[in-house]
């Protein structure tokens, strides 16, 4: 039921039709022909108003159902993205396993990215881009280059969806964010 009192509204609309019929009867006088004609006109008018009201209700109900379905789909996509992100974050230094996870995540991304809100979409995609190269940054040995800044930028990009996704769907954030991000990137 879209409106609490929609049955009462229907009765009021039918009553308006009856009142119109009575008004017509008073205007044209009380004759044997006027009474049935005014009753029929009143019923038609009241029924028409009720029909219009019912059409309005059905359209509003349809819009509301679409909105709820859309919200449910978006929430589900964000939950899946968060779960995939968690898997990526948990396995970031696991060699070949991270590549398999990122390939599956990219397939999911192609089928679901439009359901994500803009910041979540961007953060998730950037996470995918950085996830495969993060481990390589950790093991590269070049004495002429300091990789600490690159490693920090990579890690910050990888953990970003864990902050952005819950924020964008307006769910309560984890109370203990240290627990959420306990697998910090090793210091260099």
N, C-alpha and C positions, 0 to 999 in steps of 0.2 A: 504494500500500500504506500504510494508515494506521499499522499497527504493524509494526516490523521483523520480528518473529517470529510473524506471524499463522498461517503454515502449521504451525509447531511447536505453537502453541496448539491448532489443530484436531486434530493428531495426539494431543496429550495428552488432549483431551476424548474422542476416540474410544477411547483407551486406558483412560480411566476407565470407559467403558461396558463394555469387555472385562473389566476388573477386577471390576466389579459382577457381570457374568455368572459369572465364576469364583467369586466369593464366594457367590452364590446356589447354585451347583452344590455347593460345600462344605457349605453349610447344609442343603440338602435331600438331599444324598447323590448318589452317582453312579449314576443309573439310566438306562435307555434313554430314558425320557421327559424326565427332568430336563435332560439335556445339550442337546437341541435347544431346549427352552423357555428355559433360562438363556442360551443363545447369542443367541436372538431378543430376549430382554429386554435383554441387554447391548448389542446393536446398536441397538435402539430408544432406549435411554437415551443412548448415545454420540452417535447421530445427532441426538437432540433437543438435547443440549447444544451440538453443533456448529451446529445451525440457529439456536439462540438467539444464539450468539456471532456468526454471520454477520449476523443482523438487527441486532445491536448495531453491528457494523462498518459496515454500510451506512448506518445512521442517523448515525453519527459522520462518515462520509465525506461525506454529504449536507450536514450542518451545516458541515463544513470548506469545502466547495465554495461554499456560500452566503456564508460569511465572506470567502473570498478574492474572490468576485465583488463583494461589497459594498466591500471595501477597494480593489479595482481601480477601481470606479465612482467612489468618493469621490476617489481620487487623480487620476483623469482630470478630474473636475469642478474640482478645485483647480488643476490645470494650465491648464485652459481659463480659469478665473477670473483666474489670474495673467497669462495672455496678453492677455486683454481689458483687465485693469487696465493692463498695460504700454502698450497702444494708447491708452488714455485718458490716461495720464500723459504719453506722448510727444506727444500732440496737444492738450493742455489749452488752449493759447492759439491754436488754429487756427480760430477763428470758427465758421462753419457746420459744419465737419467734425466738431467735437467733439459737436455735437448729433446728427449721424447715428450716430456711434460709440456715444453713450449710449443712443439708441433701440434699436440692435441689442443692446447690452449688457443693457438692461432686458428685452428679449425672451428673451435667454439666461437671465437671472436667474429669470424666471417659470418656466422649464422645468427649472432645475437647482439652485435655491437650497437645496432640502432635502438635497442631497448634500454641501453644504458644512458644515464644522464650525461651531459657533455663533459664535465670534469672527470667523472668516473671512466668514461670512454677513453679520454686522452691519457689518463694516468695508467689505465690497464694496458693500453697499446704501448706506451713508452716502457712499461715494465717488461713487456714481451721483448721489446727491442734490446733492452739492457741485460736481460736475464741470461742470454746465451753467451755474452761476452764477459760477464762479471768474473767468473772463475778464471778466465784467461788473464784478466788484469791482475788477479791475485798471484799468478805464478810467473808472469813475465819478469825476466831478469835483464835489466838494462841499466848499467851503472850511470849512464848519462841522463837518465830521465827519472823524475820523481813521480811515481804513480799514485801517491796518496790522495791527491785532489781528484783524480779520475775515479779511483776506487770509492771515495766518499760520494761523488756525484752519482755513480752507478748505483750504489747501495740506497741512497736517498730516493732515487727514481724507482727502484724495485720495491721499497716499502711504502711508497706514496699511496697506492690503491687501498692499503689497509687502513689508512686514515680518511681518505676521500670517499670511498664507497659508503661506509656507515654514516658519514656526515651528510652525504647527498640524499640518502633515503631517510634521513632524519630519525635514525634509530639511535638508541642510547649507545654512546661510545663505551668501549671496554673501560672498566674502572681502573684496572691495573694495566696501563699500556706497556710497562716493562715486561709483563708476562707475554703480551702479544708479540713483542719484538725481542724476545730473549735470544734469538739467534743472530746477534749482531755480527756484522762483518769484522773479521779480525783486524786489529790495528797493525799498521805497517810501520 
